[in-house]
Amino acid sequence: MAKRKVIISCAITGAIHTPSMSPYLPVTAEEIAASAVGAAEAGAAIIHLHARNPVDGRPDQNPDLFEPFLKVIKQRTDAVLNLTTGGHPSMTVQERIRPAQTFAPEVASLNMGTMGFGLFPMLDRYKSFQHDWEPAALEASRDLVFKNTYADIEHLLTTLSPLGTRFEFECYDTSHLYNLKYFLDRGLVKAPLFIQTCFGILGGIGSHPDDIMHMKRTADRLFGDQYEWSVLGAGARQMSIVAMAASMGGNVRIGLEDSLWGGPGRLAETNAEQVKTARQIVEGMGLEIATPDEARAMLDLKGADRTNI
């Protein structure tokens, strides 16, 4: 029997953290490209990508900001490139879909339900900011709905699926798994599903071990052997959730999008640092990490040569 391989995904910069929170958060195209290449060289099979305004670090879904780092990453690695359709919770779905619609990547993220996305508690931890938009965006999340209606999800699916793009289904609560089952039953998504269960965001499920087990049990009941399970943990519990999921047969996602930390009270200086830590955990359990091509086979992806990157 072949040994199970573990896919490591790395989310390079995201839209949650702001530049003032860490000097190591990639902002420019050059920084994002270099950080992504380092993560791939460290063992990440999938690279999950957002773009930022290079001047002030604000999240930005303009495809012109994605193109420079996408070209470099594709030239220098064979990693699977996964483009966000989440963008930032304040953006419209029309804004959020633009990079994936332009570049037809192998994978695009897809948030599976409307939710609160409470980032405002970070205002209690950070007292000074480089840019006015940072505290304003955090405060705005107190009264913001991250809109992912059934119409939004169907629009993303029916627009991107004909391009051959498959999805990282981001599920922040049990209801999101049931939403995914609805779209599976309708035939709008097809197995194998790549389900990313997300823990620790205010507005979604927590990060207690019981929460992780509950999401896994629910996914097993709904999807059986039709899915690949992956987890991400927001903040300080990132690596403990990696360890738990890997021991339960899961794949893992890490990266500065989800956590800025490299250890207790210590900022991670690169995404590669987090990849190496996750790899040590996985390999310390006697498991092997998946190569990009092994990840492509596990997730039935179309191949990098069929994208517009």
C-alpha positions, 0 to 999 in steps of 0.5 A: 500500500502506498504511503499517504502523502501530505500536501503543504499549502503556503498562503504568502500574504493574504488580506488579514494582516497589515504591514504594521504588524510585521516587517516581514509581511510581503507587500511588493511583487518582488517580496511576494515572488521571493517569499513564494519561491522560498516556500516552494523550495522548502516543500510547499506544493501549493502556493496561495496568493493575494496581491497588495498595493505596493505603496501602502500594503492595502489588499488589491485584486487588480490582475496587473498587480498579480501578473509580475509575481505570478510570472516569476513564481511559475518560472522558478518553481513547479508549485501549484498556484492557487489564486484567491477569490476571497480578496478582502471581506470588504470587496465585491465578488466582481472585484474578487474574481478578477485575478482567477478569471484573468489567469485561469489558475489550476486552483482558486480559493472559494469561501463557502458561506456568508459570515462575520469576519472579525479582525477588530480585536487586533486593535487591542494588540497593535497601537501604532500603524504606518498607514491610516487605512490599517486601523480603519479596516480593522475597525470596519470589520466590527460592522462588516458582513463577508458576503458569500451568498449562494448566488455569489458562489454559483457565479464563481463556480460557473465562471471559473469551472469552464476554465478548468480551474478547481477549488480550495473550498474554504469552510469556516464553519459546519454550515459551509460544509453543508453548503458545499454538499448542496453544490455537489448534489447539484453537480456544480462541483465534482470530486475530488473536493479540496476542502480547507477547514479554517479555524480561529477566525472570529465569526467562524468555528474556534480552534479547540481540538473538539472543533477540528474533530467535529469538522472532520467528522462532518466532512467524512459523513457528507463526502466520504472518500470524495475529498482531500481534507486540509486545515489552517489555523489562524494565529498562535495555534497554527502549528498545533492544528497542523500537528493534529490534522496531520495525525488525523490524515489531513493536509496542512496550510501555513503561511503569513496570511494565517499567522505571523508567528515563528514561535512563542513571541517571535515573528516568522521572518519568512514563509519558508520558515513556517513551511520548514516547521510544518514539514518537520512536524509531518516528517516527524510523524513518519509521513511524507510531503507531496511534491507539486505533481503528486498534489496535482494527481491527488486533486485532479488538477489540469496542469500548469501548462493549461493556465494563462500565467 
